[in-house]
Amino acid sequence: MPKEYRTIQEIAGPLMLVKGVRGITYNELGEIELANGETHRCKVLEVSGTDAMVQLFESSSGINLSDSKVRFLGHSMELGVSKDMLRRVFDGMGRPADGGPEILPAKRMDVNGLPMNPVARSYPDEFIETGISAIDGLNTLVRGQKLPIFSMSGLPHAKLAAQLARQAKVRGKEEEFAVVFAAMGITFEESNYFVESFRETGAINRTVLFVNLANDPAVERIATPRMALTAAEYLAFERNMHVLVILTDITNYADALREISAAQKEVPGRRGYPGYMYTDLAQMYERAGHQKGSAGSITMIPILTMPEDDKTHPIPDLTGYITEGQIILSRDLYRKGVNPPIDVLPSLSRLKDKGIGEGKTRADHSGTLNQLFAAYARGKDAKELMTILGEAALSDIDRIYAEFADEFEKQYISQGFRTDRSIEETLDIGWKLLSILPRSELKRIDDRYLDLYYGKKE
């Protein structure tokens, strides 16, 4: 029976100080029992001698210092996991939020987990098809990779997240594919959009959703991605499934981290975020990967909105250090009606070369990828020159490149949020666009592929 303490000293917002405690540990769960028998949950944030600082999961209203008692449960936060979690919606603490019954757990797992040992990782080299040309064709996602999406306020990253969850698949593999989707600090309308979108397309059948709403406590927001990753680890490494984890919005998560740090009166780091935010994000992101000797794997797509559209803000900056590239959304493309508004030039998948080519996508993929990047970059330069000096200042070839850039945005990047393109379709659209340019300009593609695909009509 856990020992009970009636030594609550003070409560300040979401924090509570308990004195005279013994044998408790960091992150240990506790329960506060009120005089009327009601219980509130809490978690140990700090232990100093016989003093414990705990974080409340619910409101502190109604807690009377002298009449309430605290008992510590001897373990950290756990999630009951089972394959029955698929098709279900949970709140940020892992409780059913879809009106369905409680899960009968196959086992209980500590939600804090551990980053994957680098020595135990298999090198990521298997292509994941998202059905989105700007990702599959130019910034390819590879199984076991961490590839974040950097968005801006007001851009449709929620629609892109839902599209990725619906469409992503590993081609030609026997393992089952699952999506674990965690939403943090979102509105009820956004939550409803995700759930209905997955139900409508049938994607819910392979999806586990964890939803933390904007009016839920900050400490629940900290727990939500850990709940999701624990469910993903069970499905990947116990059930041998390939799991895609989508976390949105990491900015809301980091703001909750800052809120709790400020309540503890910790010394702030950059922009008021705690100095340990890098470590905290790394512990979370590094739980993704493909383990040697395991058929299952976890691929992660964290989504974050860059405060003030600033790539150097601590949240995108630290995320970029930890992960293997980034997909960047563009406000300019969104204004032009290009959806999804993926800005391919500053976007980067550091592992893209490992997941493409013969036997993975198609033999011509690498050459067309490089040529499309180069041609689009030159076309954008030509359009800028046209804006400053007028069209008359452009050479004939520059005009062709400017036309290429326009058509590339309209046909290749802009496909809407409901179109699912196979990698073959994406590559064929790329060849159709490259046929706008003279063959002599295509210096990055092997002649045998030019003979095979250049100028061929559909």
N, C-alpha and C positions, 0 to 999 in steps of 0.2 A: 504494500500500500504506500503510495507516494506521501512523503512527509508534508504537512501543511504548515504554512507560516501566516501569522497574523501581524506581520511587522511591515506593512506597507507604510512607507515614510511620507512620500509625496507623489502627486500626479501632475505632470505638466504636458498638456495636450495629449499626444499619443504615447508619451513615455511615463513609466512608473518606476519608482525606486523602492526596492525591497531590501530590508536590512537583516543581518543575522542568518544568512543562508549558508549551507554547506554542501559540498559535493555536486554542485551543478556546473554545467558547461555551456560554452558559447553556442548559440543557435538552438539550445534545448527548448522544447515546447512547454508551456504551462497553462493552467486554467485558474481563473479568478472566480471564486464563488461569492455571489452577493448575499446579503442578508435574506432576500426573498427566494433564494435557491437558484436564481438565474446564473448561468456561467458565461464568462467571456474568455476568449483565448488570447494567449500572448506568447512572445518569443524572447529569449535572452539575447540582448545585444552586447552586453559588456559585464564582466565580472571583475570586481576590484576587492580583494580580501573577502570579507563576508557580505559585501554589498553587491546587489545585482540590479542592473538597469534593464528593464524589459520593455518591449514594444507591444502595444495593444493592437489586436486585429480589428476590434470594433471600437465604437465610441466609448469614451471614459465616463460619459454621463451616467449617474446613478450609482457610481462606486463610492461607498462610504469607507474612509480609511480605517476606522476602528472596527466596523462590523464585517468587513470583507476578508477573505482568506485566499492565499495563493498556494497551489501545489504544482510542483514541477514533475513532468512525466517520464524523465529519464531517457528520452530520445528526441531527435530533431524531427522536423516536419517530414511526413511520409505520404506517399500516394499509393493507394491500392490499384494495381494494374492487372489488366486482363485483355484478351483480344476482343472482348465484348465492348471495349471502349470505342471501337470503330462505329460510325453512324451516330455518335452521341455528342451532345453539347454540354460542357461543364463551365462553371464559373471559374474565377481566377484561383480559387483554393481547391479545385478538383471536385467540387460537389455538383451533382447533376443539375443542369439549368434548363432542361428541355421537358420537364414534367415526367420523365421516365424514372424507373426504379434505381436504387443504388447499385453500383457494380459489385458483383461478387468477385473479390480479387483472387487472382491466381497466386499473387505474392504482394508484399508491401515493400516499396523501395524508398530510400532516403532521397528527397528531391534535390539535395545539394550536389549529389553526384561528384564526379571528378573529371578534370580535363583528360582527354585521351593521351596515353603515353606516346610520344613521337616515335619511339622504336617499334611500337605495336601497330603503327599505321601502314596500310598499303598505299602505294602512290596512286593518286586519283588519275584514271585514264579512260573512263568509260563515259561515253556521250549520254547526256540526258536531253531528250527532245521536249522543249517547252511549247512548241507550236508558234513561237513568236520569232519572226525573221531577224529582227535586230539583235536578239540574243543568240539564237541557234546559228545564224550565218556568220555573225561578226564577233560576238562575245560569248562563245560557247560555254555552257554550264556542264561541269564534269561531276560525275558521281563521287560524293565525299567532300565536295568543295564547299567553301563558305563564300558566297557571292552576294554582297549587300546591294540594295537599291537605295540611292540617295535621291530623295524627292524634295519638293518645295511646297510650302503652304498653298493649298488651293489646287494642286495638281492631282490627277486621278490615280494616285498610287493604290487606293483601295480596290479600284477596278482591275488594275494590273495584278495585284496580289490574288484576287479571286480568279482571274484568268490563269495564272500560274498554277494555282491549286487544282483547277479543273482539268488543265491540259497536259501537265507534265507527265512524262513516262520514260522508262528505260526500255529501249528497243531490243527485242530479241532475247530477253532475259526471262528465266523461269521464276525468279523470286517474285513474290507478291509486292505490289507497290502501294504505299500508304502515304497520306499527307497528315501532318500534325500542324494545326493552324492555331497560333496564339495571338490574340488581339489585346492590347493593353491601353487603357485610358481612352477607349473609343466611346462614341455616343450610342444610345439605344438604336437610333436609325441605322448607323453603320453596322452595328451588330446584326440587326435584322436583315440588312442587305447581304451580308456574308452567308448567313444561315439559309436564307431563301434562295440565293444564287446557287448554293451547293445542292439544295434539295431539288430545285427545278431541273438541274442537269444530271442528277443522279450521282454527282461527285461525292455527296455526303456518305455514300456506301463505303468509301475507302478513306474517310476523313475523321479525325478527332479534333473537335474545336474546344479551345479554352478561351473564354471571353471575360475580360475585366473591363467594367464600364468606368466612365470618367468620374462618377460619383462614388465609386468603391474606394476603400482605404488605400493609402499609398503603400502600406506594407504588403497588401494583396498584390499590388502591381509588381512588386519585387519578386513575389512568389510565382506569378503566372508563367514566365518563360521557363522557370525551373520545373514546374509541373509538366509543361509541354515536352521539355527535353527528357524528363524521366519516362514519360509515356513513349517517346520516340526510342529511347535506349532499350526499353522492354521489347517493343515491336521489332527493332533492328537486330538486337544481339541475343534475344531469347526466342524470337519467332522467325528469325532469318528473313525479315522483310526489308525492302529498300524503302527508306522513309525520307520524305522531303519535309523539312521543318520551315514554316514561314512565320516570322515574328514581326508584328507591326503594332505599334510604332515604338522603336527603340528610344526615340526622343522622350516619349512619355515615361518610359522606364527610367531613363537617366534623371529626369526631373523628379521622380519619386525618390530616387537615391539621394538627390540633393536635399529634398525636403526632410528626409529622415536624418541625414547628416547634420543639417542646420538645427534640428530639434535636439540633437545630442551635443550641440555646441562644439562640433569638431572644427579644426582649422580648415577653412575652405581653400580649394586650389583654383585653377583657371575658371573664370566666370562663375565662381561660387560652387562648382561641382567638387565633390570630395577628391582628395589626392589619390585615393585608391580606386577611382573609377576605371582606370585602364585595367587593373588586376581583375576587378569585378566583371568587366565585359569579356576579358580574355578567358576567365574561368567558364563563362557561359558559351562563348563561341567555340572554344576548343573541345567542347563535348561532341562536336560533329566530326565525321570522318568515316573511313573504311578500315576496319581492323583486320590484320592478318589472321587467317584461319577462320574467319567468320563470313558467312554468305551475306549477311545483312550489312547495311550502311546507313549513315545519316548525312544528308546534304542539307545545307542551311541557307535560307535567303532572309537575312534580316532587312527590314525596311525602316528607313528613318527620314523624317522631314528635317532638312537643314535649317536651323534658326537663322532668320535674316538672309536666307539663300547663301549662306557662307560655308564653303567647303573647309575652311580652316577652323571652324567652330570645334570645340573639344569633342563633341559626340561623333561627327563624321570623321574627324581627324584621327581619333583613337581607333575607331572601327576600321578605317582604312589601313592602319598599321597591322591589325590583327588578322584581317581577312585576305582573300586572294583575289583582289580586284574590286571593282564597283561598277554598277550600272547607274548612270546619271540621267535624270529626267530634265527636260528643258522647257522653261516657260515660253520661250520664243516659238518652239515647235507647237506647243499646246495652243498658242494664240492663232497659229496658222491652220488649226484644225487637224494636226497630225496626231493620231492616237494608235498605240501608246506613244507618248512624246519622248522617246528614248534618244538622247544625244549620243550618237555612236562614237564621235571622235574623242571626247574625254573619257568615255567609258572604257573599261578594260577588264578582261578575264585573264588572269595570269596563267591559268592552266588550259587556255583554249587550244593551244597547239597539241596538247596531250590527248584530247578527246575527238580529234577530227582525222579524216583521211581514209584510206582504203580499209574496208572492214568495219569502220566505225560510222562514218557518214558517207563520203564519196571521195574518190581519188583527187578530183579537181578542187576540193574545198579550200585547201590552204592557199593556192594561187589566186582563186577568185576573191577570197577574203582580203588578201593584201592589196589586190588591184582595186577592189571596191573602196577600201579605206583611202587609198591614194587618190583615186579619181574624185571621190566626194570632197576630200580636203582641198584639192585643186579647184574644184567647182565652187566651193564656198569662198575661196580667195578671189576667184574671178567675179563672183557676185558682189563682193565687198568693193572691188575695184570699180565695177560698174556703178555702184551707188555713189562713189566719190567722183569719178571722172566721166561718167556717162558711158552708154553702150558703144559709142563710136571709138572709144579708147581701147576697146578689146580687140584682140586678134581673132581670126576666124576660129582657131582651135579653142581659144578661151570661151568664145560664145557656145561652142559645143559642150565644153565642160560645165558652163553655167546651166545649160539645158539639162545636162546629166544630173546635176545636183537637185534641180527641181523635181525631175522625174523619180529620182532615188527616194526623195522624201515622200512623194505621193504614192508610189507603187510598192516600195520595199519596206520602209519604216511604218508607214500608215496602213494598218490592216484592220483596225478596230479591235474591240475587246471580245468579239465573239468568233473571230476567224482562227481556226486551228490549222496551221500550215505544216505539212511534212517537210523534212529537211530537203527532200528532192524538189518540192515546189519552191522552197526558198532559194535553192541554188539555181533553178531554172529562171526564176525572176531576176536573179543577179546577172545571169548570162544575157537575158533579154535587154537589160539596162546597159551592160557593157557593149552590146552591139550598136549602141548610139555612137560610141567612139570609134575612130579609125583603128583598124587592126594593128597598125604600126605603133599605136600608143600603149598597147597592152603588153608591156615589157616584163611584167611580174608573173606571167602565166606561161607554162610550158607549151611549146608549139603543138604537141600531140593533143592537148586539151582544147586548144584554139581550133584545131582541125575538126575536133569532135563536136564542139558546142557553139563556136562563134558564128553569129549571123543566122543561126537555124531558127526558122519560124515554128511557133507552137502548133 
